[in-house]
Amino acid sequence: MLPWELAASAPAQDGPQQAARPDATPGEPGARAASEAASEAVGQAVVPTEGTAAAAVVPLRRNRDFGLLWGGAGLSLLAGRATAVAYPLTVLWITGSPGDAGLVGTALLLPQLLVQLPGGALVDRWDRRRIMLGAGLGQALVAGAVAALLLTGHVWLWALLAAAFVEGTLGVLHQLAERAAVPAVVPTEQLPAALTGNEARTRGAAIAGQPLGSGLVALGTSLPYVAALIGQLASVALLFGVRGKLQAERTGPRPDLVQDVKEGLVWMWRQHFLRAVMAAVAVSNVLFQGLNLAVMTGIQENHGSQFQIGVVLSLSGAGGLVGAISGGWWATRFSLRTLVLGGLAVWTALMVPVAFLRDPYALGALFAASGYVGGVFNVAGGVFMVRVAPDRMRGRANSLAMLVGGGAMAAGPVAAGFALEAFGPTRTVLGLSAAMGLTALAALLSPALRRNPLAEAAHTPS
């Protein structure tokens, strides 16, 4: 439900800090002071007026660099989502082996666990524009190679495994670099709106990518990869147009990669508020992955179809897209702590009836509501991460957040599978609901979530 993709509240850039409350709403003095100080620290994107030194902040819709970054990353995401579906389907179509299809799917996801930490350090060390351009070109080459291999009719499983792993690795690097680059092209006060657009783009790519990939496989096994090749090249063309530096200059001696990773781990360990939020995200990710499998099993046992399962999951994605679009509104009016506690409580309430319902459309409505909360949560968390992580640490901070969220998701289906075999769908979902309720209670009582995260980040060496 929440890849996290960690989402969140006002910057801890390398400029002046203030002691404003993290719970302050935009209309309160503390929030206004925080916003003004942060804007001074980060700088503003301006358009000079002719013959005068006056300048005005560029509206986000007219921000050329953000538009190119948004569009280029969006095309890359869409291509990646399409091939993520196509790889296992291609193998299943050719070999008829679910085991082989699962191996390729695992190879595609493995970089989420293996590459996140070093990838975050590389994003903070290397030029982020070049990382995105190189990753896009690399993904295009991989897609082209797979398409050529399939057209020859000689398909080797080891080659598809290697291609899937390389594509997954390049996708992780591209995503980390793009997330870290957003604050370089967007003024601080526009970050909530910018990250709302990014989350909506991600949700939209996921919704469109699945039917695109599966539909093209049905027309021809090589077609998804040809489409991905075109999409990645178009992404690279857009990213070439982004101007200026996408990160602050690092001065002084540069430590080795292992030391960079260690520095990121130490910084994150000292962020008590952020650690508490990430723990809640990790648990909820495990529970929702288990819930997805439980719903699939329940519909199947009730003689439902694969199409009905697809309806439920698609409605969840649609709800997430709507939540992402409105996420900036929530993020500017409520603190991340309020959104975390509220989201966990709503998820608990929505999970309980899932245990007793089997109608796919009723389940779809519940999943759409849950997806809406997830979309809002991701936007709020993304704003927060951008604001508390200094520029030089931003790639590593995002990589750690995504590692925790993505790593947790892998545990959900395995645990739920054993529970479903032992207890059945109804009891399993009730158990998942109870676990979500306990997570909400633990978050409510957590001393770490009562801390001022901006002051904490300001006093953390970076």
N, C-alpha and C positions, 0 to 999 in steps of 0.2 A: 504494500500500500504506500509506504513512504520509502523510496529508494534512499533517500537523503544522501545525496542531494540535500544536505542539511540546509535548512532555511532560516531570519531575523532582526534589530533595532539600532541605534545610532553609532557612528563609527568610532573605532579606536584606531584611527590612522596614526601616523607617526607625528602628528601635530599636537597642539594644545589639547588637554583633556579637561573635562568638567565633572562636577560631582552631581549631575542631575540624576534624579531617580530613574531607574529602568522602567518603572511602571507609569511614568508621567505620560499623559496623553498630549497630542500636539497642541492643544489649546492652553496647556498649563505653562507657567513661567519656566519651570525646569526644563520642559521639553523644548521651548523656544530657545532657551539659552544653549541647550545641547546642539540643536540644529544649527544655530548661528556659528557656534564655535567650530562645529564639524565642517561647515561650509568653508570657513576661513582656513581650516587645516588642510582640506583636500584641494581647494581651488574650484573655480567655476568654469564651465564651458561657456564661452562668450562669443558674441558676434560684434565686432567693432562697427560703429556707425560712421558714415562718411564725414570726414573733416572734423571729427571730435574724438576725444578719448573715452566717451561714454560707451557702455557696453550693456548687453542684455543677455540673460540666460536663454539658450536655444531651447525651444520646446522639444520634448523627446521625439515627437513625430517628425521633426525636421532635423534631427541629429543624424547626419549622414553616416558617421563612423559607427554609431550604435546600430543603425539600420543595416549596414553591410555586415557587421559582426553577427547580428541577430539572424539575418537571412542566410549567411554562409553556414553558421553552426546549425541552423534549422534543416538545411538541405542535407548536411552530413548526418544529422540525427535520423532523418527520414530514411536515408539510404541504409543506415545501420540497422534500424528497426525492421526494414524489409528483409535484409539478409539474415537477421537473427531468426526469423521465422523460416526463411528459405533453406538454411543449412541443414537442420534436422529433417525437414520435409524432403529435400533433395536426396539425402542418404536413404531415408525410408522408402522413397519412390523407386530408387535404383536397386537397393539391396533387399528390401523387404524386411530388414532387421531393426526392430525397435532398440535393441542394445547398441547397435552402431549409430543410430540416430541420436541416442542419448549421449554417446561419447562425443559426438561433434558438438552437441549443445553444451556439454560441459567444457569443452575446449574453448568455446566462444565466451563463456562466463568466467573461466578460470582467471583471466587477467584482473577481474574485479577484486580478487583476493591477493594475487601475487604482485601486481604492478602498481597498486594504489600508492603505497608508501614511497618507493623510489620515484614513481611518476610525479608525485607532489613535490619532491625535492628538485627534480629536474625542471619542473615548471617554474620554480623559484630561482633557479640558476641560469637557465637558458632564455633566449628571446622567445616570448610567448607567441608572437606572430609566426616566427619560423617553425615553432612546434606545430601550430595548427596547419600551416601550409604543408609541412612535411608529412604530417599525419594524414591529411586529406589526399595528397598525392600517393602516399603508400597504400591507403585503402582503395584508391582507384586502381592501382596496379594489381592488388590482390584480387579485386573483383574481376578485372580483365583476365587475369590468369585462370581463375576458376571457370569463367565463361568459356575460355578457349579450351580448357581441359574437358569440360562437359560436351562441347561441340565435337571433339575428336572421338567421343564414345569410349575412351579409355579412362576410367575413373579409378583412382587409387584412394583408399580410405585414409592412408597416412597423409596424403597431399591435402585432402580436405580438412583433416585435423590440424595440420600445420597452418593452413590458410585461415581457418577459424580463429586459432590462437593469435596469429599476427594481427588479424583485423580487430579482435577484441582488445589487444594491447594498444594499437593505434587509436582506437575509439576512446579508451580511458585517457590517454594523453591529450587528445583533442578536447575532450570535455573538461578536464582539469584546467587546461590553458585558457579556454574560453571563459570559464567561470571566474578565474582570477583576473582576466583582462577587463571585465565589465566596468569596474570603478574607474578605469583609466579613460573611458570615453563618455562617462555619465556623471553629472554633478551629484553631490551627496544627496540633495533633497529629492532627486529624481530616482534614486536607487529602488525604492519600493515599487514604483511604476515599471522600471526597467526589469526587475526580477519577476514581477507579475507577468510581464510579456514573455520572459524566458520560460517560466513554468508552464504557461499556456502553450507555448511552442512545443515544449517537451511532451506534454500530454497529447497535443494534437498529432505530433509525429508518431506517438505510440498507437493512437487510435487508427490513423491512416496507414501506418507501416505494416500492421499485421495482415489486413486484407490485401494490400498491395503485394506483399511478398508471397502469400499463399496463392493469390489469383494468378500471378505471373508464373509460378511453378506449374500450375495446372495447364497453362498455355504452352510452356516449354521450360525445361529445367534450367537452361542457361539464361533465360530472360531476366530473372531478378538481379543477376550479377551484371548484366549489360546495363540495366536501369541504374544500379548502384554506381557503376563506373561513370555514367553520365552525371548523376547527382553529385558525386564527389568532385568531379572536375568543375561543375558549376559552382560548388561551394568554394573551391580554391580560387576561382575567378573573382567571386565577391570579396573574399578575404584579402586579396591582393590590393583592393581599393582602400582598406582601412589605413588611416594615416597616424603618424606619431608613434611614440613609444607606448607599449602596453604594460609597462612595469617601471617601478622606480629603479634607479641605478644602485647597485650594491657596491659599497666601498670597502676598502681594507682587504686583508687576506681572505681568500675563500677556502673554507674547510672542505674536506673530502665528502663524498656523497653519504657515507655512513654517518659522519658527524652531522650533516644536514638533517638526515632522518631522525637522529637522536635529539637534535635541537627541537624539531617539530613535536616529538613525543613529550619532551619536557615542558614545552610551552602549553600543549593541550592539557597535560596533567595538572598544571597550575590553574586552569580555568574551571573552577569548581561548578559554577553555574552551567557552563557549556557541557561539562561532563555529565551532569545530572540530566540535562535535556537529551543528550545523545543516548544515555541509558534507557530513557523512556521510549525513544525512537526505536532502539534496537529490539526491545521487548515487544513493542507493538508490531514491528515488522515480522517477527517470528509468529506472533499470534494471527496476523492476517494471512500469511502464507498458509498456515494450518487451516484457517477458515475457508480459504479458496478450495483447498483439497476436500474439506468436509462437505462443502456445498456440491462440488462435482459428484462426490460419492452419494450424497443424499438424492440428487436428481436422478442419477443412474439407477439407484435402488428403487426409485419410484417410477421406473420405466420411462424416464425422460430421454431427450436426445442430446447429441453434441451441439446442435444448433441452439437449444435452450440454455446450455451452459455458456455458449458464446454470447447469448443475449445478456446474461447476468454480468459477465465480465466486461462486456462492451459498455453497459450502463454505468458500471463502476468507473470506467475511463472517462465517460462523458461527464459524470458528476465531478470528477477530478479536474476536468478542463474548465467547467464553470467555476469551481472553487479557485482555480489558479487565476482566472480572469478577475475575480473579486478579491483575491488575496491581498492586493495592495491596500484596499479600503480597510480591511481588518488590521493589517500590520501597522497602519498609521494611527489607529484609534485604540488599540489594546496592546498591552505588554506581551512579550513572548510567554512569560509565566502564565498569564491569564489564558492565552490561547492553548498552551500545552494542557493545563488542567481542564479547561473546558472541552478540548478535543478528546482527551482520554475519557471524560465522563460521557460525552455523546457517543463515542464508539462503544462503550460498555452497554449503554441503553439500546443501541442498534443491534448489537450482537445477540442479545438474548432471544428475540423473536426468530432469528435465523434458525435456532434449534428446532422450531416447530413448524416452520413453513417449508413447503416443497414447490409451490407455484413459482415458476421462473420469473414471472413479471413482478410478483410481490417481493421476491428476493432481489430482483434487479433494482427495485425502488430503494430498498435498504442499502444495497451496495452503492447506488448512486449517491445517497446521502453520506455514506462513509467516505466515498471518493471525494466529495465536496470538501469535507473536513480535512482530508489529506492534502488537497490542493492548496487550501488556505494555509495549512501548517507549513508546507514546503516553502511557500513564498515568504512567510514570516521568518522561518528559520534561515532562508537564504540571505535575507536582508541583514539579519543579526550576524551571521558568519562574516559577511563582507565588512561589517562595521567594527567588529571586535578584533579581527585578525589584521595585523599590520601588513602592508603590501609585500614585504619580503618574506612573510610567513604564509601568505594566502593560499598558495598552491598546496603546501603541506597540510594546512588546516582543513581544506576541502577534501583532500585525499583521505585524511584520517576519519572525517565524518562519513564519507562514502564507504570506506572500508568497514566501519562499524555497522552502518545501515545495510550495506550489501552483504556482508558476511553473515549477519544475523538472519537475513532472508533465506539463506541456504539451509539453515537448520529447521525451519518451519515445516516443510513438507515431510521430512524424514520422521520428525517427532509425531506429527499428526497422523502419518500413515500407521505407525504402531498403535496409536490411541484409537484410531478408527477400527482397526482389526479387533482390538480388545473390547471396546465399549460401544461402537456404532456411532453414527453421525450425531444423534440428539445429545447423548451424554458428552461427546467430545466437544461440541459447540458450547454446551453449558460450562464445561471446564475452561474453554478458551475465554468465555465471557467473565468467569470468575477471576481468571488471571488478569484480564484487562482491568477489572474493577480494583484488584489489589495494586496494580501498577498505578492507577489513578490515585489511590489512597496514599501510596508511597510517595508519589510526586507532591501531593498536597502537604505531607508532613516533612518533606525533605528540607533540611536547613540550607542546603546549597542553592535551592531555587528561590530562597529569600534574599540572596546576596545581590548587591548591585553589580551586574556583570560589566558595565562600562568602567566603573572604578576599579574593579578587579583586573580587567585587561590593562588599564592604565598603569597599574602598579606591578605588572608582570614584565620582567626584562624581556626585550625582544631584539 
